[in-house]
Each structure stands twice: as C-alpha cells, then as structure tokens.
Amino acid sequence: MKKIFILTGEPSGDKLASTVISKLQKNHSDIEYLSVGGSHLNKLGIKSIYDLKEITYIGFTSVILNLFKIRNKINETVKKIIEFNPDILFSVDSPDFTLRVAEKVKSINPNIKTIHYVAPQVWVWREGRVKNFKKFLDHVLLLFNFEKKYFDKESIKNTFVGHPLLENKENIKTNLSNIINENKKIISLFAGSRTSETNILLPILIDFIKLMNEKFNKYNFIFHATDQNKDLIKDKIKKMNFGNVDVTAEENIKSQILSDSIFAVAKSGTVSLEICNAKVPSIIIYKMNFINFFIIKFLVKTKFANIINIINQKEIIPELIQKECNSKEIFRSVVYFLKNPELMKKQIFDVDKTLDEIKSKTSSSSEATEVVSSYLSS
C-alpha cells in the first residue's frame, strides 16, 4: 500500500489540500494517509497528528515570540513523517513551516518524494530562496503561470495547475431564509482565517456595519468564517445585538451566500480570488502591527497586496491597508461603489479578463492530482 503524508500549516492550505486528496481517493483506493491538517482533510477521514491551531502563527513578531515552539513542532513533525515513511510528502502552502519540514525530511530520507503545492511567492520577496528549493523539492505545483520562469531558471520540476478557487463548483441549493432577510441585499465580510487577523479586523468591520446601519436599512451582512474562528466572531456579533448580521462556516452555504452577494469586503489573501470568480465586486482590507508592517515594507518588492492588482500592475480592486484600514474608509469606499453600479461592472469586467489568463485548462485539483499520481506509479 502506498503512503502519502499531507502537510499543511493553516486552514486555507487544509482546504486546498482537500481538493486534491478527494480526487486521489476516488482514483486510488489503496493509499494510506496521515497529515498535519484541519477540518477539510478530517472530513475526508484523514487523521492529523496534532491540531492545526498549534502551528498557525502570523506575522514576524509572533513567529519570533514562538520560535522555540515552532522549532519543536518542526522537529516533532519531521519525526512523525519519518516514522510513517510515506512514498510522497505532499506539502501545501505555509512555506515557512512546511518547507522547513520538507527540507529536514529529505535530508534524513532522500527516497521520500516531495511535492509542494502553492509555490512560495518568490516574486514578492526572497527570490534567492529558489536555488535552495532544488536540494529538497522534487516538484512544485504553480497557481499562476507567470511563476514558471523562476523555477525553470533553477531547473526545478514544476507544473502550472491554476488556482483551485477559480474552479466552478456545482453547489446544492440550500434554504437560507433562517440566515438572511430576503428583502435585504447581502454584503459578504471576510475577517481572515487566523485568530490574530480576526482580532484586528473584526472590530473594524463591526464599526463599519454600525455606520452602514445608521445610513441604510437595506443590507444583510454575513461573516464568512472558518471552523477555527466562527465562535470568536459569533460571540462578538451576539454582544452587538445586530438584527441584520450573521456568521456561517459551512462551505456550501458560504459559497451560495457569496454568489448572491452584491458586494464583498475581504481580508487580503486567497479568498479574494474566490470572490472574483463569483463575479462579486469587492474591496481588500488588511492591517497588522507596526513592526510587522515596517519589516514587510522593507522586504516586499510588489506595490500591491492583491494578486489581481499585482498581475495588472495597477489597482483594479481597491486596497485599504494599515491606516486606511478603518471603518470610515471602508464605509466611504463601499458606499461609493454601491452608488456607482458602472464602477462595479467595470471591476468585474477587468477581473474576468485577468482570471481568463490564470485559469488552468481543466481544473487545478485535477492537474495537481495527475502530478501526484505520476509519482505514485514511478
């Protein structure tokens, strides 16, 4: 029996990994799995060696404060992988954790094939890392075709698979009458998947809702949560006694709510592509502590935070970052769009053109599954 160890570092990676593993399970019934994963892999019946929350850190300062813990977790994870002795180590995103583990595993057992899904964003910073990847990565799966040149340069095997969030999924229609007031239009809100992000962005978004409710009486606000942060968001919302705000973490319901939304306010990250694919106009927000922001500004080569803007080298989707990420600025931006429907149409048109350039021929999960399968038979 073949073995695969799936290595993720946060909820978004767990979700991406599950899109591939679910297809592998259909095509190969004779694979044994073990993981560092979350709820999505768990739903596929795959055990995690510990809770994903134990390694979900964000920002330079939190990493520094948890260096001892992180080092211990890396060593513990390496030990478990070596004991499991998989044919393939399938690592997904979170490079500062997953690739450190992969490097150690490869040095101990070179026979384990290492496939990494979601290439580290070397086009943003630390391009020199690519040379080191050659020592321990057998294959890299790219979400964006423009990344290929960086890995070709170092003769690292790579495949452009596209982004899973750009796949069109058939959703089972669910009765949402207990969640939303059908007489009101939906604005979707994304406060991030990590607790540290949610703690910063949730109070800002709550104040934004207050401003909207003072001015209008025709919107429902739905927070798209993860299993990890849904209770945190629900507790905060409950205290506010809002009559037009709800929280959901159920994937099918989130997808349906998003497709029915007229606008979205989202934390910068991969969820933005999901919003774009649903043809929903949006703005991007993000805020971190001053020290982290100073370090990022010093290191990062790109002018923009959002991938659509990075590809186009101009602001297609407005970004409210740091001091601009406050309730009043979010309120002004959202109201401006809502009062100018032609701007929302223009954003969707520009986004669609960009998405056509970064979608794979079939689907990301299908193409990634094909690469992983090829290593199973080799």
N, C-alpha and C positions, 0 to 999 in steps of 0.2 A: 504493500500500500504506500502510495506517495504521500508526502507530508508538506504542508505549507504553513509557515508562521507569518501571520499578518501583523504588522507593526504600525500603529497609528499613535498620534500624540495629542489629538483634540477631537471634539465632536464632528467638525467638518471633514476631517480625514477619515473618521469612522464611517461617515455617510458615503464618502467617495469609494472607500474600500468595499463597502457592501454592494455597490452597483456591479462590481466586477465579480466578487465572490458568489453572488446569487446566480450569475450566469455560469460560472465554473461548476457550481453544484449541480446544475441541470445537465451539463455536458459530461461531467466526470463524477461518478458516484463513489469512486474508490480513493478519495483523498481525505486524509486526516488533517484537521485544522487546530491551531491554537493561536492565541492573539494577545496583543495589548489593544483592546478595543472598547467600544461603548455599546449603546443600546441597539444601534443598527446591526452590528455584527452579532450581538446577542440574540436578536430576533431570528437570525439565520441558524441559531443553535451552536454558535461558536463561543467557546469559553475564553474569558480573558484572565490572564494570570494575576491581575490586580485591577482596581478601579481606575478608570481613565482620569478621574479627578486628581489622582495623586501626582500626575505629571503635567497638568495643564497650567503652565505659567505663561505670563505675558509681560513683555517689556524688559529692558535691560536691568533695571533696578531690582525687580522681583526675582529675576534669574540670579543676580549676584547674591541677593539675600538667601536664596535657596540652593546655592552651589553645592553644598555638602549633600543635601537631599537628592539633587539631580544626579550627582556623581554616583551615589549609592543606587539610585534607580536604574541608571545606565548599566552598572555592573550586575545588578540583580537580573535585569532583562537579558543581558548577554548570557549569563549563567543558565537561565531557563531555556533560551533558544538553543544553546549548545547541547543541553540535556535532551531537548526534544528532537534534535538532529534532523531538521527539515531538509527536503530537497531544494526548496525555494524559500528565501526570506523576502516577503513582499512588503516593502515599506511604503507608507503613504504620507506625503506632506510632512509638516513639522520637522524640517531638516536639522535644526539644531539639536534635536533629540534623536530622531530616527536614524540619521546618517552617522552619528557618533556610535550608535549601537551597531549599525551595519559594518562600519569600519573595524570595530573590535571583533565582531563575529567572523568576518572574512579573514582576519589575521590569525584567528585560532583554528578555523576550519575553512580552508580555501575551496573545498568541494561544494559548499552551500552556494547556490546561485542567488545573486542579489539583484532584485528588480525594484526600482524606485519609481513610484507614480507621483506625478506633480514635480517637475524639475524645480530645484531651488531657483529663486528669482535672481539669477546672476546678472541680469540686465538692469536690476535695480541697484545692487551693491555687491561687493566682494566677487568680482568676476574671476579673480585668480583662484577661487576655490575649485573651478572646473578641473584643473590639472590634477588635483589630489583625488577627485572622484574616480579617475581612471584606475586607481590602485585597488578599489574595493567594490565598484559597481559594474555589474555585467550588462545591465540595460536600463535606460532611462525612458520613461513614458512622458511625452511632452503634451501639455494642454494647448499650447499656442505654437503655430508653425514658424513664427519668427525666432523661436528659441533654438531651432535646429543648428544654426550656424555656430553657436557657442560650443556645442558638444561634438559636432563634426570636426571642428578645429583641433580637438584633442583625441580624435578617433575613438570616441566613446559610442557604443551602440545605442541608438535612440530611435524612437518611433513617435511621430506626431499622431496622437489619438483623439485630439479635440477635448472639449470640456464636457463632463457629464451633465452639468447644469443646463447645457444647451440642448439636451435631448428632449424631444417631445414625448411626454408620457400620457397615457390614457388614464384619466382619473375616474374613480367611481363617484358618481354624484351623491352628495350627502345632504340631508336636510339641515340647513344652517339657521333655521328660524329661532332656535334656542340660543344662538350666539349673536346674531345681528338683527337689527331692526330693518326690515325690508324697505321701509320708507326713507332710509338714510343711505348715503353713499359711503363706501368703505375707503379708508386710508390705512394702509398697512405700515406697521412700525417694526423695525428690527434693531434691537438694542445690543446685539452681539451674542456670541455663544459662550464666551468665557465670563465667569463671575466678575472678574476685575473690570472688564469692559462694561458689563451691565451696571455695576455700581456707579460708574461715572456717567454713562449715557441715560440711564433710566430717569433720574431726577430732572434732567434737561428735557426729556421727551414728555414727562408729566406736566412740566410747566408750559410746554408747547401746547399740549391738549387743553390746559386751562385757558390759554389765550384764544385758541380756536373756539372753545365753547362760549367764551364771552362775546365773540363776534358772530358766530354762526350756530344754527341749531339743526344742521342737515347732514352731519357726518358721524359714522361709526369709526372708532379707532381700534384696530386689532393688533396686539403684540404677537409676533411670530417668535415663539420661544423654543428652547431645546429641553430635553428631559432634565438636563443639568440645572437650568436656570428658571424653569417655569414657576416653581414655588416662590422663589425670590420675587419675581415680577408680580405674581398673583397677590402676595402679601402686601406689597407696596400699593397696588391698584385698589385693593379692598379698603385700605385706610382712607382713600381719596373720595369714596362714595360716588364715583362716576356712574352715570346711567347709560353711557354710550361707549364704554371701553371693555374689551375682553382680552383674554390670553388663550392661545392654543399652541400645543406642541405636537399635535397629531399630524403626520406628514401629509396625508391626503386632504385633510381639512385645510391645512396651511396653503397647499397648492391651489385649492379651489378658491379660497378667500383672496389669494394674490391675483388670480386670473379675473376675479370680479371687482378688484380694486380700481379706483380712478387715479390713485397716486400712492407713492411709497416714500418713506423716509428711512434710509438704511445706513447702518454702520458700514464703513469701508471694508470690503472683503469680497469673498467669492459669491455671497448671496446677491450681490449686485447683478451678476450675470443671470441669475435665476429670474430676477425682476425684469431685466432687459428681454429675456426670452419670452416672458409672459406679456410683452408689449405694454408694460405699465411705466408711465413717466415717473421720474424719481429725482431725489437729491441725495447726496452722500454726506454723512457726518462722521467725524472722529475726533476724539480728544484723549490725551494721555498726560501724565505728569510732566513737568517742565524739563526734568533731567533727561527722561526718555526722549522727549521731543527734540531737545538740543543735540543728543547723540545721533538720532535719526537724520536730522537736517544736515549734520556734518558728514554722514556716511552715504546717504542715498543720492543716486545720480539722476533720478527722474523728477520732473517738475510736478507731476500729478500723482494722486493716490489710486485713482480708479483705472482699471485696465482698459476700458473703452477710451478714456481720455489719453492714456499713455500711448495706445496704438495710434490714435489720431493726432497726437501731439498738440491737442487743443481741448478746451473744456466743452465737451458735449453734454455731460451730466454735471451740474454744479456741485462743487465740493465745499463744505463748511468745516474747516479743520482748525483745531485749537481754539483761539479766542473767538473765531467766527462761529464756533460750535456752541451756540447758546440759544435759548428758547425764542428770543425775539428775532434773531436772524433766520432761524428755521421757519418761524411763523411768516416773516416777510417773504421768504423765498417760495414757500408753499402757496400762500395766497396769491402771489404774483402769477404763478403758473395756473392756478385754478381760474383766475380771472382772464387768462390769455390762452384759450384752448389751442390756438395755432402754434404756440410755443411747445406745447406738449406733443402735438402731431409732428413737429419738426424734430424734436428729440427722438421720438420713436423711429422716424424715417432714417435719421443719421445712425442710430444704434443698429437698426436692421441691416444696413449696408455693412457695418463693421462685423456683425455676427456672421454674415454670409462668408466672410473671409477667414473666420477662425473655427468654423464648424467642420467636423470630420465627415468623410464620405458616408459612413454608416452611422455608428454611434461610438462614443468614447469607450463605454463599457465593453462593447463588442470587440473593438480593436485591441483594447487592453487585455481582454480575455484571450484573444488569439495569441498575443505575445507570451503571456504566462503559460498557455497550453503548449506552445512550442518548446518551452524549457522543460516541461513535464515529460515530453517524449524524447528529448535529446539525451 
